[in-house]
Amino acid sequence: MRALNYILSIDMGSSGPKVALVGEDGSIAARAVRPVETLSIPPDGAEQDPADMWSAVTDAARQVIGDTGVGAESILGVVCESHYFSIIPVDAEGEALMNCVMWMDQRGAPNALELYGRHPDTLEKWIEVHGLPPIPSGNDSLSHILFIKSQRPDVYERTHAFVEPMDYLVAKLTGTVAANACTVFPLLLTDNRTVDSISYDDELVSRAGVDPEKLPVLRPLGEPVGTIRPEVAESLGLSSRAKVFAGMNDTQAIGVGAGTFRPGQGGINIGTTTQVLAHVDSMSTDLASAILSMPSAIPGRYMAMAENGLGGKLLEHFVLNVVFSKDAFADHSTEDAYRQVEAVVASEAAGSGGLLFLPWLTGLQSPVIDPSARGGFLNMSLSTTRSSMMRAIVEGITFNMRWLLPSVERFCGHEFEELRFSGGGAVFDEWSRILADVMSRPVLQVADARYLNARAAAFLAFIQEGLSDLDQVESFCPIKARYEPREENRDTYASMFEQFSAAYERNRPIFEALNAGVSLSVMGN
């Protein structure tokens, strides 16, 4: 019996990397997590030190490889996926020239608005050619580049290429500065109309005012970027023949790992934010519902993505700032704030006693774009408890996704027979049950959901090596459980959802009056 082959898979999240050694049978031999600090730069800036990213990745990788005892020759290579709409300017050797400008950074907003001012048809042109227009709030990578050009001209002049985090890591691993159709999408400068021949669009680049020589070279999606640098291989305990595979963004990895490339399959991802995911055969944009298609990590396909707004972040906010807060009243903080969350949610009846939670704390993104919308609890009474509030938060996030689901199905041209549930939310069995009830669809809860991204990226690398194929996705990304909608909760949730959508319409004028002039923050990744 031959020895198992492995891929070292790096999932570079906003809070730091998860690194896993994934076998060709889908097993994880070892895993490690490291934190990376996000630096807040008031009023609108957010950055991370690329050196901290690289140090965290290499430290975690050394632990993972050392923990397993797997021989270097059995580790075929490395694959990276990461958060996106984040930009790192690098020199020709792939060394960072300044901090990474993160996806939540809005300092490029004036530059995005100036672009619309210079070219009144910017919206139409970008949707036609790329699929996603520059975001007025400045949360996209093009806006970050323009911010650097206007505010850090010294860095701009020295920049060899502007790259996303996964391509920065690939450059550090290989010495090759490059991107591909998946990783370059957030720069908003490619013609994506023909998925197999994506290239920079001269007119978009010219209109944006970005020097074309500062854009990363585009490499084929299905081919390795190169082999690992000998000194890096020695440092990590890898063979110098180990390949470094093409990267992708985390949403693209999730879309593959959740099996949304299969007919009739849709994906629900609840992490910091929430998305409804699917695959389509052509580029399209539904601007009114904020749904778009981007190149898939599967060559020849597009992935439909609808960003629904905050998800797990809302649960975190309530747990840390209400339940276990540390403030002038008292210090209720604890080491294990989430231990009882599932039991508390399960202890409350469906509908939370008529309590509604509106989840739009940073604005409403889809299926309606409304920067002024805000959140809160509706219909509180003297019987309201923290437990009912906790369940109402989970239900409110889920109602928001039900509101979006029909728009995504129309975008894809068919209804989803079942929904695959991934992200940190999928750790909770009770949330899976609520999702099935609210959506009135079977829900398949992904196993080991926090490592879905790493498994999916490794799965694609094994496909490139001819050691797997798309039909084996459930070996790499198995399903923990299947949940059917419960008939006893159907009427309760139908009634609650009707009032949820009505609550937005009735409160819309109030939101507009209280929050005039605010901008919508894109809270992806």
Secondary structure, 3 states (H helix, E strand, C coil): CCCCCEEEEEEEECCEEEEEEEECCCCEEEEEECCCCCEEECCCEEEECHHHHHHHHHHHHHHHHHHHCCCHHHEEEEEEEECCCCEEEECCCCCECCCEECCCCCCCHHHHHHHHHHCCCHHHHHHHHCCCCCCCCCCCHHHHHHHHHHHCHHHHHHCCEEECHHHHHHHHHHCCCEECCCCCHHHCCEECCCHHHCEECHHHHHHHCCCHHHCCEECCCCCCCEECCHHHHHHHCCCCCCEECCCEEHHHHHHHHCCCCCCCEEEEEECCEEEEEEEECCCCEEHHHCEEEEECCCCCCEEEEEEEEECHHHHHHHHHHHHCCECCCCECCCCCCCCCHHHHHHHCCCCHHHCEEECCCCCECCCCCECCCCCEEECCCCCCCHHHHHHHHHHHHHHHHHHHHHHHHHHHCCCCCEEEEECHHHHCHHHHHHHHHHHCCCEEEECCHHHHHHHHHHHHHHHHCCCCCHHHHHHHCCEEEEECCCHHHHHHHHHHHHHHHHHHHHHHHHHHHHCCCCCCCCCCC
